[in-house]
């Protein structure tokens, strides 16, 4: 059961969904709906247990990848799988998802803890992208695949136009190329289970990246792919600035 401060905003949040093109009467599970906007920092400040949106983020990440892959497959029938993969990487990248979240003013609707709120959490790429994925996870499970596909195509996939004429690579690929050029080595990643839920299921991973046996950066994510990509991004930016 949601606490009163959140439950009292259900109608307001339904109006927000209306602006995105999702009719209020499609929302069946109001508790799950509101949970998609609750960041873990908000629940950490409470004296009682309350579900945050990390599990929905996990689901939304998978749904997003599937829908983006489907759209690319349908709309680009004349380019190879390798290029489709690069487009997908660029579209689901944290920065792109954060831009999409800003386009729909999602930051204004995220429930954050006091500390995160003061530090500008409503405009952090990581929080915006994670919350967007959580919202997509909610739409998929409570409203259906048709509606989530519409939202993804309208607000995320639509950014494909700016990527058509640029070279897009994952940060892992970019880091590997740079490290091979500088050191004739390849980066080494170490993955650890960083956070588990009450049932012992891993809900967040941590990845460390090493170059020449030296620790360079760390990254976090709901799966190893995401945590390694974040670690690679930090390492790539560090090497570019210091080499």
C-alpha positions in Angstrom: 0.0 0.0 0.0 1.3 3.4 -1.0 1.8 6.1 1.7 -0.7 9.0 1.7 1.8 11.6 0.3 2.2 9.5 -2.8 -1.3 8.1 -3.1 -2.7 11.7 -3.0 -0.9 12.5 -6.2 -2.3 9.6 -8.3 -4.7 11.8 -10.3 -2.0 14.4 -10.9 0.3 11.7 -12.3 -2.5 10.2 -14.4 -2.8 13.6 -16.0 0.9 13.5 -16.8 0.4 10.2 -18.6 -2.4 11.8 -20.6 0.1 14.3 -21.9 2.2 11.4 -23.0 -0.7 10.0 -24.9 -1.8 7.3 -22.5 -5.4 7.5 -21.4 -6.1 7.5 -17.7 -8.6 4.6 -17.9 -5.8 2.3 -19.1 -4.1 2.5 -15.7 -5.3 -0.5 -13.6 -2.7 -1.0 -10.9 -2.3 2.4 -9.3 0.3 1.2 -6.7 2.5 -0.2 -9.5 2.0 3.0 -11.5 3.2 5.3 -8.8 6.1 2.9 -7.8 7.6 3.4 -11.2 8.4 7.0 -10.2 10.0 6.1 -6.8 13.8 6.3 -6.7 15.6 4.2 -4.1 16.9 7.3 -2.3 13.3 8.2 -1.5 12.6 4.9 0.2 15.9 5.0 2.0 14.7 8.1 3.9 11.6 6.4 5.1 11.2 4.7 8.5 9.3 1.8 6.9 9.7 -0.5 3.9 8.4 0.8 0.6 9.1 -0.7 -2.9 11.2 1.4 -5.2 11.4 1.3 -9.0 14.5 -0.8 -9.5 12.6 -4.0 -10.3 10.5 -2.2 -12.9 13.7 -0.7 -14.3 15.0 -4.2 -14.8 11.9 -5.1 -16.7 11.9 -1.9 -18.7 15.5 -2.3 -19.8 14.6 -5.6 -21.4 11.4 -4.3 -23.0 13.2 -1.3 -24.4 16.0 -3.4 -26.0 13.4 -5.7 -27.5 11.2 -2.9 -29.0 14.2 -0.9 -30.3 15.5 -4.0 -32.0 12.1 -4.6 -33.6 11.8 -1.1 -34.8 15.3 -1.1 -36.3 14.6 -4.5 -38.0 11.4 -3.2 -39.5 12.6 0.2 -40.6 16.1 -0.7 -41.9 15.9 -3.6 -44.3 19.0 -2.6 -46.3 21.8 -2.4 -43.6 23.7 -5.3 -42.0 23.2 -6.6 -38.4 26.5 -4.9 -37.3 25.1 -1.4 -38.1 21.8 -2.2 -36.5 23.7 -3.2 -33.4 25.5 0.1 -33.3 22.2 2.0 -33.7 20.7 0.0 -30.9 23.6 0.8 -28.6 23.3 4.5 -29.3 19.6 4.6 -28.8 19.5 2.7 -25.4 22.6 4.5 -24.1 22.1 6.4 -20.8 22.6 9.8 -22.4 20.0 9.3 -25.1 17.5 7.9 -22.6 18.1 10.9 -20.3 17.5 13.3 -23.2 14.2 11.5 -23.9 13.3 11.8 -20.2 14.0 15.5 -20.3 11.9 15.9 -23.4 8.9 14.7 -21.4 9.8 16.5 -18.2 10.1 13.2 -16.3 12.5 14.7 -13.7 9.6 16.8 -12.3 7.8 13.6 -11.3 10.5 11.5 -9.7 10.3 10.9 -5.9 13.8 11.5 -4.6 15.3 11.4 -1.1 16.2 14.8 0.4 20.0 14.5 -0.2 19.5 13.4 -3.9 17.0 16.2 -4.4 19.5 18.8 -3.1 22.3 17.5 -5.3 20.3 18.0 -8.5 19.1 14.4 -8.8 16.1 15.3 -11.0 18.5 16.2 -13.8 21.1 13.4 -13.4 21.4 11.3 -16.5 21.6 8.1 -14.5 18.4 8.8 -12.5 16.5 10.1 -15.5 17.4 7.1 -17.7 16.7 4.5 -14.9 13.3 6.1 -14.2 12.4 6.1 -17.8 13.1 2.4 -18.0 11.0 1.8 -14.9 8.1 3.7 -16.4 8.4 1.6 -19.6 8.4 -1.5 -17.4 5.2 -0.4 -15.7 3.5 0.4 -19.0 4.4 -3.0 -20.4 3.2 -5.0 -17.4 0.0 -3.1 -16.6 -1.1 -1.6 -19.9 0.5 -3.7 -22.6 3.1 -3.9 -25.3 1.2 -1.8 -27.8 1.2 1.3 -25.6 4.9 0.8 -24.6 5.9 0.5 -28.2 4.2 3.8 -29.0 6.0 5.6 -26.2 9.4 4.1 -27.1 8.9 4.9 -30.8 7.8 8.5 -30.1 10.3 9.5 -27.5 13.3 7.2 -27.8 13.5 5.7 -31.3 12.7 9.1 -32.8 16.3 10.2 -32.0 17.6 7.9 -34.6 17.7 10.7 -37.1 20.6 12.4 -35.4 22.6 9.2 -35.4 22.3 8.3 -39.0 25.3 10.4 -40.1 27.6 9.9 -37.1 29.8 7.0 -36.1 28.2 5.2 -33.1 30.1 2.7 -30.9 29.7 1.4 -27.4 32.1 2.8 -24.9 33.5 -0.7 -24.4 34.5 -0.8 -28.1 35.9 2.7 -28.0 37.9 2.0 -24.8 39.3 -1.2 -26.3 40.5 0.6 -29.4 42.0 3.4 -27.4 43.8 1.0 -24.9 45.2 -1.1 -27.7 46.5 2.0 -29.4 48.1 3.4 -26.3 49.3 0.3 -24.4 49.0 -2.7 -26.8 46.7 -4.3 -24.2 43.0 -4.9 -23.8 40.9 -3.7 -20.8 40.0 -6.3 -18.1 36.6 -6.2 -16.4 35.8 -7.6 -12.9 32.2 -8.0 -12.1 30.7 -8.4 -8.6 27.2 -8.7 -7.2 26.8 -5.3 -5.6 23.2 -5.2 -4.3 20.6 -7.9 -3.6 16.9 -7.8 -2.7 15.4 -9.5 0.3 15.2 -12.8 -1.6 18.8 -12.8 -2.5 18.3 -11.9 -6.1 21.0 -9.6 -7.6 19.4 -6.2 -8.5 22.6 -4.3 -9.1 26.1 -5.2 -10.4 29.4 -3.4 -10.0 32.1 -3.6 -12.7 35.7 -2.5 -12.3 37.9 -2.0 -15.3 41.7 -2.5 -15.2 44.4 -1.5 -17.7 47.8 -3.0 -17.3 46.6 -4.5 -14.0 45.8 -1.0 -12.7 42.3 0.0 -11.5 40.9 2.8 -13.7 37.2 3.1 -13.1 34.0 1.5 -11.8 30.5 1.3 -13.1 27.1 0.2 -11.8 24.0 -1.3 -13.5 21.1 -3.6 -13.3 23.0 -6.1 -15.4 26.7 -6.8 -16.2 26.4 -5.3 -19.6 25.2 -1.9 -18.2 27.8 -1.8 -15.4 30.6 -2.6 -17.8 29.5 0.0 -20.2 29.4 2.6 -17.4 32.8 1.6 -16.2 34.1 1.8 -19.8 32.6 5.2 -20.3 34.4 6.6 -17.2 37.7 4.9 -18.2 37.5 6.2 -21.8 36.9 9.8 -20.6 39.7 9.5 -18.1 42.2 8.3 -20.7 41.1 10.9 -23.2 41.7 13.6 -20.7 45.1 12.3 -19.5 46.8 10.9 -22.5 
